[in-house]
Amino acid sequence: MAGIVEPEIERYAEEHTTPPVELLARLAEETRATLDAPQMLTGPVEGRFLELLVHASGARRILEIGTYSGFSALSMGAALPADGSIDTCDVEPRHAQVAQRYFDESPYRDRIRFHLGPALETIARLDGPFDLVFVDADKPNYVNYYEAVVPKLADRGLIVADNTLWSGRVLDPDDDSEGTQAIRRFNDHVAADPRVTCVMLTIRDGVTLIRRND
């Protein structure tokens, strides 16, 4: 997935962001070398952004929808308190294999639980409340994921939705692909929802932060 920021600016931002720890650097290298769609990898800038969100919010219970190779879960894990936990879910066994291996190697191995299977089924099994929910999975289900997690969000909890600018294709009137339509539908749904307050940020491919109003 191409970013929406000029490559030179993205590179400058990365150069002025604390670099990933060695474990994450190895994970990123293996992801690019061995997994399909390496553009889905959470980069160092967004990884640090997620880490700092967890730190600033004091989140203890995190739900991640879409693990991929585990970079984002490990980034968030770095800011978890000792009694914190992350439930992360994905449908791809190959993703699970890579992610779990790096989870096991990390200092947060006891705080990250991987769930293999459809995310909506996993969400239904898990009790809230969640302090932070990171959504970065199949785009056609974004609205479904959103509706499933809003009732399980803590009073001061955050939903963080990735790829909400979709390489700028949300603005292309000629793009009627499934992914583009799904992201537009999600963005419109959230912006019109009186239950929440949201802000869309131009980080990487677009990140939307959402909180409940009650």
N, C-alpha and C positions, 0 to 999 in steps of 0.2 A: 504494500500500500504506500503510494507516494505521499509525502507530506504536503502541507499547504504553504509552508514557510520556504522562502528562497534557500537553496542548499547552502549558500555561503553564510547566511544568518544562522541556519540550523547548526552548521559546523562551528561557528563562533560561540553559540550558546553551549554546545557540548564541550568545547574547550574551556569554558568558564563555569562548568558544573563539576562538582566533585566526582571523579571517575568511579566506575563500579569496582567493588572488591574483586579479588582474584577469582573467587568461586563464580561470580556472575559473569566475569569476562570469559571464563572457560565455557560456561553454559551458552553464552551468546555465540561463541565460535563453533561449538558443536551444533547448535541450532541451525546456523547458516550452512554448515557443511552437510548435515544429514536429514533435516526435516523439510517437508514441503512447505511452501509459502513462508519463507523466512522473513518476509516483509511484515508478518504479523508480530514479530518479536518486539516486545516493549523495549524501547531504546533507553540509553542512559539518562537522558533528560527527563522523560516521562517516568522512568523508574524512580529517580530521586524525587520527583514531584509527588508520586504516590507515597513514598516513604515519609516525606515531610507532612503530607496531609494526615497520615496516621499519627505522626508525632504531635502535630498541632491540635488535632481533635481529641487526642487521648483515647482513640478507639481501642477497645479490647476484644470485641467480637467482629470479625470480618468475614464477609461472604464474597467469593470471587466466582463469577460466571464466565468460564472460558479460561482454562489454565494455560493452554498451549505448552510451552516447555518449562514453565515455572518461574520465569524472570520476574514477573510482576508480583507473584506471591512472595518470593524471596525478598524483593525490594520492600514490600510492606512489612514482612516479618522482621526486618532490621529495626523497625520502630515500635514493635509490639512490646508491651510490658511483660513481665515474667508470667503473669496469669492470663495473658491474651491467647487468642486462637484464631486460626484462619481455616475456614471450610472452602475448598476450591474444587470445582467440578469441570469435567470435560468428557466428551463422548469418544475420543480417539485413544485406543489402547497404546499406540506408539507415543503419543504425547505423554500419557500416564507413565510409561516406562522411563522416558528421559527425565520428566519432572521429578518423579519419586526418587530417582537415584541422586539428584542434586539436593532434594529436600533432606534425604537421609544423611548427606554429607555436611549439611549446614548446622549452625548452632541452634536453629529453630525447629529441629526435626520433630520435637514433641509438641509443637504448637500448630503444625500444619497438617490437616487431614484432607486427603484426596478422595473424591467421590467420582467413580467412573460410571457414566450413564447420562441419560437426558437430564438437562439441568432443571427443567420444570418438575420432574419427579423428585430430584434431590431437594429442591427448595420446599416442596410439599412435606418432606420428611423432617426437615429441620425446624426447630423451634427458634423464634426470635427472642428478644430483639437483637438486631445487628446494628453496630455503630457505624459501619461503613460497608457498602456493597459496590464492588467494581464489576461493571458489565462490559465484557469484551468477547462476545461469542457470535453465533450466527445472527445476522442482521434481521431476517424475517421474523425472528422471535423477540426482538427488542421490546416491543410493546407488551408482549406476554410476560417477559421477565420483569419488566417494570411493575406491572399490575400485581405480580406475585410477591414482589419484595416490599412494595410501599407499606402494606399492613404490618410487615415484620421489621420495619425500620424503628430504631430507638428514637426517643423524643428529640435528641440533638444529632441524630444520625445523618449520614450523607450517602447518596447514590452518586457514583462516578461512572458516567457512560462514555466509552471510548468511540472514536471514529465518527463523531457526529457531524463532521464537515466533509467526510468521504472524498478526500482529495479535491474538494471544490465541486464535485459532480452534483451536489445538491442544488447548485445554481444553474445547471445545464438543462434548458428546457427540452432538449432533444434526447436526454438520457432517461429512458424509461425502464432500465434494467431492474431486476428484482431487488438487488442490494440497495440501489439508489432510492427506489420507491419506498423501501422499508425504513431507511434512515430518515427520509423526509417525513414519513408517517409518524415515526417516533418523535422527531423534533417538534412537529406540530402538536402531537398529543401531549407532550410534556409542557410546552409553552402555554397551552390552553387549559391545563389542569389547575383548578382553583385550590387544590389541596397542597400545592407545592410552590416554592420559589426556586428559580433556576438561573444559572449563568453559563453561557457557552464561551469557552476559552479557545483561542487559536494556538493551542499546544499540539505539536506534531500534526495529527490528522483530525484535530478537534476533540475536546474533552468538555463534557457538560457536567456541572455540579448541581445537585438537586437536594433540597431539604424539604421536609414536611412543614407546613405552617402551624400545625397544632402541637 
